[in-house]
């Protein structure tokens, strides 16, 4: 009886395994992004190697159209930092970036690509917290993620609480800060799942391979809409219109609603108005830090009337950006130091010398176009100048005395026109 029972058991297991062997085979990879960006960074983690391995695998399997049909499921994800609606847009851009990179290397018909922008990846956060034994208040975090609605409304349909706010308030923000440092970077990704059906399909025609970009977009949008109706995690319109009333942190993870410009050229309209043309160049190191060099020159003179208006300044500065809505849109504080040479005379006593200044600055920049912005700012600090006083007498400039002046207070004032350059587009290239 035991032998007969074992034989029947093995037969049942074998029969059950047959349909499992016929199921589609899946393979997933993740490509990661910097916080707030959708531009391609091959140096981040193993991005470059992961992408190249994925392309090699796709080329190998995709050419075998007789035995395997490949479908790509591409999902964009973001961490909980910032506004939900902004993160949804950001994940759309992330997945579009990866799609563009793949299309540069391999031709895949639109009918085989399925795209989803998940916004904040709450499911992924839940899994990562469960798998991290060092996460403080682990069980409380999991309870909030799994049992607290993303938004909680009062009787007036106003948002009064929510999942993210409770996470940020938990134990003074200590668990949230841990997740922000250790876990959130894992959520900023685009996930590509290869769905391979081992079935005979007709070869791909040239017409499918040469589908135009505009047609691609419309097909993908249609597919994405259909997928979202089946339950994918797309943030609804209520979230998009009400999120800003609650967000505990005005910093959004979405900093790519406009192209990323690394360099900005500026001219201070206040200096230009007093005939002292100015030019400033600023380079953005990352989303928080930038460096700038500002220079201005006025070299006017009328010898016969003994009038001189000559001044040249150069002031380097380092800046920290905060409260930013997108790159080059927000507040900054800076630390500067620089100097000037001058010769000033208006037909009487003249002053020729140099000064040194250092201090801190505050400014705010806001866009007025795709590549144009306006910036206001003020600098307060210490200025020390040493100069010679002279008188123009009988065609000569007669030395009178040497003076020194120290000043503490406003030393810079700015209302600048800004031209943003070096556009890194969403495909990761440089335009």
C-alpha positions as CSV (number, residue, x, y, z in Angstrom):
1,X,0.0,0.0,0.0
2,X,2.8,2.4,0.9
3,X,4.5,1.8,-2.5
4,X,1.3,2.3,-4.3
5,X,0.6,5.5,-2.4
6,X,4.1,6.9,-3.2
7,X,3.6,6.1,-6.9
8,X,0.3,8.0,-7.0
9,X,1.8,10.9,-5.1
10,X,4.7,11.3,-7.6
11,X,2.3,11.1,-10.6
12,X,0.1,13.8,-9.1
13,X,3.1,16.1,-8.5
14,X,4.4,15.5,-12.0
15,X,1.0,16.3,-13.5
16,X,0.8,19.5,-11.4
17,X,4.2,20.6,-12.6
18,X,3.3,20.4,-16.3
19,X,1.2,23.6,-16.3
20,X,3.8,25.4,-14.1
21,X,6.5,24.7,-16.7
22,X,4.4,26.3,-19.3
23,X,3.9,29.6,-17.4
24,X,5.7,32.7,-18.6
25,X,9.1,33.3,-17.2
26,X,9.8,36.6,-15.5
27,X,13.0,38.4,-14.8
28,X,13.3,41.9,-13.1
29,X,16.0,44.5,-12.8
30,X,16.1,47.9,-11.1
31,X,17.8,51.1,-12.4
32,X,18.3,53.8,-9.8
33,X,18.0,57.6,-9.8
34,X,19.2,60.4,-7.6
35,X,16.7,62.0,-5.2
36,X,14.5,64.3,-7.2
37,X,15.9,63.6,-10.7
38,X,14.9,61.6,-13.7
39,X,18.1,62.0,-15.6
40,X,20.2,58.9,-16.4
41,X,23.3,58.5,-14.1
42,X,25.3,55.5,-15.3
43,X,27.8,56.0,-12.4
44,X,25.1,55.5,-9.7
45,X,25.4,52.1,-8.1
46,X,25.6,49.4,-10.8
47,X,23.4,51.3,-13.3
48,X,25.7,51.0,-16.3
49,X,26.4,47.3,-15.9
50,X,22.7,46.5,-15.2
51,X,21.5,48.3,-18.3
52,X,24.1,46.7,-20.5
53,X,23.3,43.3,-19.2
54,X,19.6,43.9,-19.8
55,X,20.2,45.0,-23.4
56,X,22.3,41.9,-24.1
57,X,19.6,39.7,-22.6
58,X,16.9,41.4,-24.6
59,X,18.8,41.2,-27.9
60,X,19.5,37.5,-27.3
61,X,15.9,36.5,-26.5
62,X,14.1,39.0,-28.7
63,X,15.7,37.7,-31.9
64,X,14.3,34.2,-31.1
65,X,10.7,35.1,-32.2
66,X,9.9,31.4,-32.9
67,X,10.1,30.1,-29.4
68,X,9.7,33.2,-27.2
69,X,7.6,36.3,-27.1
70,X,8.9,39.1,-24.9
71,X,6.8,41.6,-23.1
72,X,8.3,44.4,-21.0
73,X,6.6,45.8,-17.9
74,X,8.2,49.1,-16.9
75,X,7.3,50.7,-13.6
76,X,8.6,54.1,-12.3
77,X,8.9,54.5,-8.5
78,X,9.7,57.2,-6.1
79,X,10.4,57.6,-2.4
80,X,7.9,59.3,0.0
81,X,9.8,62.6,0.0
82,X,7.6,65.5,-1.0
83,X,4.3,65.9,-2.9
84,X,2.4,62.9,-4.2
85,X,1.4,64.6,-7.4
86,X,5.0,65.7,-8.1
87,X,6.3,62.2,-7.5
88,X,3.8,60.8,-9.9
89,X,5.1,63.1,-12.6
90,X,8.7,62.2,-11.6
91,X,8.1,58.5,-12.0
92,X,6.6,59.1,-15.4
93,X,9.8,60.8,-16.4
94,X,12.0,58.1,-14.9
95,X,10.4,55.3,-16.8
96,X,10.4,57.4,-20.0
97,X,14.2,57.9,-19.6
98,X,14.8,54.1,-19.4
99,X,12.5,53.4,-22.3
100,X,14.4,55.9,-24.4
101,X,17.7,54.3,-23.5
102,X,16.4,50.8,-24.4
103,X,14.9,52.0,-27.7
104,X,18.3,53.4,-28.7
105,X,19.8,49.9,-28.6
106,X,16.9,47.6,-29.5
107,X,13.7,47.8,-31.5
108,X,10.6,46.7,-29.5
109,X,7.0,47.1,-30.8
110,X,4.8,49.2,-28.6
111,X,2.3,46.4,-28.3
112,X,4.9,44.5,-26.2
113,X,5.6,47.4,-23.7
114,X,3.5,48.2,-20.7
115,X,4.3,51.3,-18.7
116,X,3.1,52.3,-15.2
117,X,4.0,55.4,-13.1
118,X,3.5,54.2,-9.5
119,X,4.4,57.5,-7.8
120,X,5.4,56.7,-4.2
121,X,6.2,53.0,-3.9
122,X,4.4,52.2,-0.6
123,X,4.5,48.4,-1.3
124,X,8.2,48.5,-1.9
125,X,8.7,50.5,1.3
126,X,6.7,47.9,3.3
127,X,8.9,45.1,2.0
128,X,12.2,46.9,2.7
129,X,11.2,47.8,6.2
130,X,10.2,44.2,6.9
131,X,13.6,43.0,5.7
132,X,15.6,45.6,7.7
133,X,16.1,44.3,11.3
134,X,17.9,47.5,12.2
135,X,15.0,49.8,11.3
136,X,13.9,51.6,14.5
137,X,10.2,51.3,15.5
138,X,9.9,48.7,12.7
139,X,6.5,47.3,13.8
140,X,5.0,50.8,14.3
141,X,6.2,51.8,10.8
142,X,4.6,48.7,9.2
143,X,1.4,49.3,11.1
144,X,1.1,52.8,9.7
145,X,2.0,51.8,6.2
146,X,-0.5,48.9,6.1
147,X,-3.4,50.4,8.1
148,X,-3.3,54.2,7.7
149,X,-4.9,55.7,4.5
150,X,-2.6,57.8,2.4
151,X,-4.9,60.8,3.1
152,X,-7.4,61.3,6.0
153,X,-10.2,63.9,5.4
154,X,-12.4,65.8,7.8
155,X,-16.2,66.5,7.4
156,X,-15.3,69.4,5.1
157,X,-13.3,67.1,2.8
158,X,-10.1,68.8,3.9
159,X,-7.0,66.7,4.5
160,X,-6.1,66.6,8.2
161,X,-3.8,63.6,8.4
162,X,-2.2,60.9,6.4
163,X,0.2,58.0,6.2
164,X,3.3,60.1,5.4
165,X,2.6,62.7,8.1
166,X,2.2,59.9,10.7
167,X,5.5,58.4,9.6
168,X,7.3,61.8,9.9
169,X,5.8,62.5,13.3
170,X,6.6,59.0,14.7
171,X,9.0,59.3,17.7
172,X,10.2,62.8,16.8
173,X,11.1,61.8,13.2
174,X,13.9,59.4,14.2
175,X,12.5,56.4,12.3
176,X,11.7,58.6,9.3
177,X,15.2,60.0,9.2
178,X,16.6,56.4,9.3
179,X,14.4,55.4,6.3
180,X,15.3,58.6,4.4
181,X,19.0,57.7,4.7
182,X,19.0,53.9,4.5
183,X,15.8,52.8,2.7
184,X,14.4,55.6,0.5
185,X,17.3,55.4,-2.0
186,X,16.2,51.9,-2.9
187,X,12.7,53.2,-3.9
188,X,14.0,55.8,-6.4
189,X,14.1,53.5,-9.4
190,X,12.6,52.2,-12.6
191,X,11.8,48.5,-12.5
192,X,11.9,46.5,-15.8
193,X,10.3,43.1,-15.8
194,X,10.9,40.8,-18.7
195,X,7.8,38.6,-19.3
196,X,8.8,35.8,-21.7
197,X,6.0,33.6,-23.1
198,X,7.4,30.4,-24.6
199,X,5.0,30.3,-27.6
200,X,5.2,30.5,-31.3
201,X,4.6,34.0,-32.6
202,X,5.0,35.5,-36.1
203,X,8.2,37.4,-36.8
204,X,8.2,41.1,-36.2
205,X,7.6,43.0,-39.4
206,X,9.6,46.0,-40.6
207,X,6.5,48.1,-40.2
208,X,6.4,47.3,-36.5
209,X,10.1,48.1,-36.1
210,X,9.7,51.5,-37.8
211,X,6.7,52.8,-35.9
212,X,7.1,56.5,-35.5
213,X,7.8,58.2,-32.2
214,X,4.5,60.0,-32.1
215,X,2.6,56.8,-32.7
216,X,4.6,55.2,-30.0
217,X,3.6,57.8,-27.5
218,X,-0.1,57.5,-28.2
219,X,0.0,53.7,-28.0
220,X,1.9,53.7,-24.8
221,X,-0.5,56.3,-23.2
222,X,-3.5,54.1,-24.3
223,X,-1.9,51.0,-22.8
224,X,-0.9,52.8,-19.6
225,X,-4.5,54.0,-19.2
226,X,-5.9,50.5,-19.6
227,X,-3.4,49.1,-17.2
228,X,-4.3,51.7,-14.5
229,X,-7.9,50.8,-14.8
230,X,-6.9,47.2,-13.7
231,X,-5.6,48.5,-10.4
232,X,-2.1,49.7,-10.8
233,X,-1.0,52.3,-8.2
234,X,-1.6,55.5,-10.1
235,X,-2.4,58.5,-7.8
236,X,-6.0,59.8,-8.4
237,X,-7.0,63.3,-9.2
238,X,-8.1,64.0,-5.7
239,X,-4.5,63.4,-4.5
240,X,-3.1,65.8,-7.1
241,X,-5.4,68.6,-6.1
242,X,-5.3,68.4,-2.4
243,X,-1.8,67.1,-1.5
244,X,-0.2,70.6,-1.2
245,X,-2.5,71.5,1.7
246,X,-0.9,68.9,3.9
247,X,2.6,68.2,2.8
248,X,4.8,68.5,6.0
249,X,7.8,69.1,3.8
250,X,7.7,71.6,1.0
251,X,10.7,69.8,-0.6
252,X,9.4,67.6,-3.3
253,X,11.2,64.6,-4.8
254,X,10.1,66.0,-8.2
255,X,12.8,68.4,-9.4
256,X,12.5,67.7,-13.1
257,X,9.3,69.4,-14.2
258,X,11.7,71.6,-16.3
259,X,14.9,70.4,-17.9
260,X,18.0,70.2,-15.7
261,X,20.4,73.0,-16.5
262,X,23.8,72.8,-14.9
263,X,25.1,76.3,-15.8
264,X,23.4,79.7,-15.5
265,X,24.7,83.1,-16.9
266,X,23.4,86.2,-15.2
267,X,23.5,90.0,-15.4
268,X,22.6,92.2,-12.5
269,X,20.2,94.7,-13.8
270,X,20.8,97.1,-10.9
271,X,24.5,97.3,-11.7
272,X,23.7,97.6,-15.4
273,X,21.4,100.6,-14.7
274,X,24.3,102.5,-13.2
275,X,26.6,101.8,-16.2
276,X,28.6,99.1,-14.5
277,X,28.0,96.0,-16.7
278,X,28.0,92.8,-14.8
279,X,28.3,89.1,-15.6
280,X,27.9,86.1,-13.3
281,X,28.4,82.4,-14.0
282,X,26.9,79.8,-11.7
283,X,27.4,76.0,-11.8
284,X,25.0,73.7,-10.0
285,X,27.0,70.8,-8.4
286,X,23.9,68.9,-7.3
287,X,20.3,69.6,-6.1
288,X,21.6,71.5,-3.0
289,X,25.0,73.1,-3.8
290,X,26.2,75.5,-6.5
291,X,29.2,77.8,-7.0
292,X,29.3,81.1,-8.7
293,X,31.6,83.9,-9.8
294,X,30.4,87.4,-10.3
295,X,32.3,90.2,-12.0
296,X,31.5,93.8,-13.0
297,X,33.4,96.5,-14.8
298,X,32.9,100.2,-15.4
299,X,35.9,101.9,-17.2
300,X,34.6,105.3,-18.1
301,X,36.7,108.5,-18.1
302,X,36.8,112.1,-19.4
303,X,40.4,113.4,-19.0
304,X,39.6,117.0,-20.0
305,X,36.9,117.3,-17.4
306,X,38.8,115.2,-14.8
307,X,36.0,112.7,-14.5
308,X,36.8,109.1,-13.8
309,X,34.3,106.3,-13.2
310,X,36.5,103.2,-13.1
311,X,35.8,100.1,-11.0
312,X,36.3,96.4,-11.5
313,X,35.1,93.7,-9.0
314,X,35.2,89.9,-8.8
315,X,33.4,88.0,-6.1
316,X,33.3,84.1,-5.9
317,X,30.5,82.5,-3.9
318,X,29.3,79.1,-2.7
319,X,25.6,78.6,-2.2
320,X,23.3,76.1,-0.5
321,X,19.7,75.8,-1.9
322,X,16.6,75.1,0.1
323,X,12.9,75.2,-0.2
324,X,13.3,74.4,-3.9
325,X,10.3,73.5,-6.1
326,X,12.6,72.5,-9.0
327,X,16.2,73.2,-10.0
328,X,16.9,76.9,-10.1
329,X,13.6,77.7,-8.4
330,X,13.8,78.5,-4.7
331,X,15.8,80.0,-1.9
332,X,19.6,79.9,-1.2
333,X,22.1,81.2,1.3
334,X,25.7,81.8,0.3
335,X,29.2,82.6,1.5
336,X,31.2,85.0,-0.6
337,X,34.5,86.8,-0.6
338,X,36.1,89.1,-3.2
339,X,37.7,92.4,-4.1
340,X,37.7,95.4,-6.3
341,X,39.9,98.1,-7.8
342,X,38.6,101.6,-8.4
343,X,39.3,105.2,-9.4
344,X,36.5,107.6,-8.8
345,X,36.6,111.4,-9.5
346,X,34.0,113.9,-10.5
347,X,36.1,116.9,-11.4
348,X,37.3,117.6,-7.9
349,X,38.8,115.3,-5.3
350,X,39.5,111.8,-6.5
351,X,39.7,108.4,-4.8
352,X,41.8,105.6,-6.0
353,X,42.3,102.3,-4.2
354,X,41.0,98.8,-3.6
355,X,38.7,97.0,-1.2
356,X,38.1,93.5,0.1
357,X,34.7,92.2,1.2
358,X,33.3,89.0,2.7
359,X,29.9,88.0,4.1
360,X,26.8,85.9,3.7
361,X,24.1,86.3,1.1
362,X,20.4,85.3,0.7
363,X,18.6,85.1,-2.6
364,X,15.5,83.7,-4.4
365,X,15.3,82.6,-8.0
366,X,12.1,81.9,-10.0
367,X,11.7,80.8,-13.7
368,X,10.0,83.0,-16.2
369,X,10.5,80.7,-19.2
370,X,11.9,77.4,-20.3
371,X,15.5,78.6,-19.9
372,X,15.1,82.0,-18.3
373,X,14.7,83.1,-14.7
374,X,14.8,86.2,-12.4
375,X,16.9,86.3,-9.2
376,X,16.8,88.7,-6.3
377,X,19.3,88.8,-3.5
378,X,21.2,90.7,-0.9
379,X,24.6,90.3,0.7
380,X,25.6,91.5,4.2
381,X,29.1,91.4,5.5
382,X,32.4,93.2,6.2
383,X,34.1,95.6,3.7
384,X,37.6,97.1,4.2
385,X,39.0,99.6,1.7
386,X,42.4,101.5,1.5
387,X,42.5,104.4,-0.9
388,X,44.5,107.4,-1.9
389,X,42.9,110.8,-2.2
390,X,44.2,113.2,-4.9
391,X,43.3,116.6,-6.5
392,X,43.6,117.4,-10.2
393,X,45.7,120.6,-10.4
394,X,47.2,122.0,-13.7
395,X,46.9,118.7,-15.5
396,X,48.5,116.8,-12.7
397,X,47.0,114.6,-10.0
398,X,48.4,115.7,-6.7
399,X,48.5,113.2,-3.9
400,X,46.7,114.3,-0.6
401,X,46.5,111.5,1.8
402,X,45.9,107.7,2.3
403,X,42.7,106.7,4.1
404,X,41.1,103.5,5.3
405,X,37.5,102.6,5.9
406,X,35.8,99.6,7.4
407,X,32.1,98.9,6.9
408,X,29.7,96.3,8.3
409,X,26.3,96.1,6.6
410,X,24.8,95.5,3.2
411,X,27.6,95.1,0.6
412,X,25.7,93.5,-2.3
413,X,22.3,94.0,-3.9
414,X,20.9,92.0,-6.8
415,X,18.1,91.9,-9.3
416,X,19.4,89.7,-12.0
417,X,18.2,88.3,-15.4
418,X,19.3,84.6,-15.6
419,X,19.9,82.4,-18.7
420,X,20.1,78.7,-17.8
421,X,22.4,76.7,-20.1
422,X,23.6,73.1,-20.6
423,X,20.1,71.4,-20.7
424,X,20.3,67.7,-19.7
425,X,17.1,66.3,-21.1
426,X,15.1,63.5,-19.7
427,X,16.8,60.9,-21.8
428,X,20.0,61.7,-20.0
429,X,21.8,63.4,-22.8
430,X,23.2,66.9,-23.1
431,X,21.4,69.2,-25.4
